[in-house]
């Protein structure tokens, strides 16, 4: 490992290959590991249904798309739903409540309290494996959709995911 100046750290291949690193625990085997993911697609094609199914699978420790999951607590921020719509969606997927599956229908925006809300949730749900924000636009401060604003706001979420 070499430090150049005060900012750039360079790792040679020997260091990368021989340094014992802590193996990441999967959330969905060979599909999802801790980090930030974006599920994108055209409106009304089932993104929310897919995300809710993923959450239910992880919360119950059941397979998702034929892949094993690592059971844990899940927080689904269903920011475009009310409780009645959310209840109807859950009943379409299961008849049994799951103690690992948690919901919120309101949240602050990025830079205006969301980060603190998510940090507190992690403390209250110590085995938290997945947080789904449905939809990203509901927690964005900036309505200007461009690469720079996307990068800035997603960097905040990525830093939280990396923790």
N, C-alpha and C positions, 0 to 999 in steps of 0.2 A: 504494500500500500504506500502511495506517495502523496504527500500534500504539496500542492503548488499554490504559493501565495496563501491567502487566508480563506479561499472559497472553494477551489476545485480539488476534490479528492479523486485520485485515479487508482483503480484496483487492477493489478495485473492478473493474467489468467491463472497463474499458480495460486494466488490468494483466493480467487473465486472458486477454484476447483478443490482446494484442500482445506478451506475453512469450514468447520462444522457449523451449519446453520440450522436453526429450529425449523422443522418441517411444518408447513401450514396444514391445518386440519380442514378438510373439505366441508362444504355445506351440502353440495350435491356432487357426488363422486364423479370425477373426470369432467365436470361441467361448470361448477361454481365454487370458487374459493373466496376467502374474505377479500373484499375490495369494493369498488364502485362499478356498478353495471347500469347501462341504460337500455331499456326495452322501448324500442321505437317502431312506429308503423302508422299506417293510415288510420283515421278515426273509425271507431265502431267495428274493429275487426277482432276484438277479444283480448286486447292487452291486459285489461283489468281482470278478466276472468282467468287468464294464464297466471298473472301475478298472485291472485288469491289462491289458486290451486297450488302454486309453488309454496306459498306461505303455510297452507294447511298441511301439505306433505311434510315440510320441515318440522312444523309444530308437533305432528304426530309421529315423526320418524319413519314415514312411509315413502315408498319409491315415488319419484317424480320423473315422468317421461322415461320410465324403465331404468332409472339410475337411483342407487341408494342415497339416502340423505342422512345427515348427522343431526339427530334430534336436538331441538333447542327452542328457546323462546323467540317469538316473532312479533314485530310491531308493524302493523299495516296502517299507514296514514292514508285513509280513504277520503281525500279532501274534496271530492266532488259529489259525495253521497251524503244522505241523511241516514239516521238510524234505521228507518223502515226499509229503505232500499238496500242498505247493508245487510239487514236481517234476511231479506228475501234472497240475496245473493248467497249468503252462507247456507241457508236451507236448501238451495239448489245443489250445493256441493256435499253437504253432510247433514245427518240427523242428530249428531252428538256434539255437545260443546267440547272444546279443547282448552285446557288450562294454559297451554303454551301460546295460544293465539290471542293477540291483543290488538286493539284498534283505537284510532283517534280520528275524528272527523273534522278537527280544526287544528291548525298549527301556525306558528309565526313564520315569517319569511327569513330567507338567508340574510344574515347580517342584522336582523332585528329580533333575535331571540330563538330561532330554530336550533342553532348549534347547542345552546344551553338546554333546550327542551330535550334534544336527543341525548346529550350527556347525562342528564338526570334520568332519562329512561333507561340508559345503560346501567346506572346505579340501582334502579328499582327492579330491573330485570337482569340479574347477573349472568344468566346463561343466554343472553340475547345473541342470536345468530344472524338474523335478517331484519332489516328495516326496509320497507317498501314505501316510497313516496309516490302516491298516485293522485295527482300528476305533478311533474316538476314545475310546470308553469304556475301552479298555485303557491309555491314557496319562493318564486323568483321575485326579487325587488325590482328588477329592470324589465320593462316590457320591450326594450330594444333587443331584438334577437339577432345577434351577430357573434362571430367567433370570439371576439375579445370578451364580451359580457358572458357568453357561455363558459369560456375557459375560467374566468374569474370566479363565477359562482360554483361551477363544478369542482374547482380546486378546493373550495371550502368543504364540500361534501366528501371529496376524496380524502382529505386530511382526517376527517372524522372516521371514515371507513377504515383507514389505515391504523387507527388507534384500536 
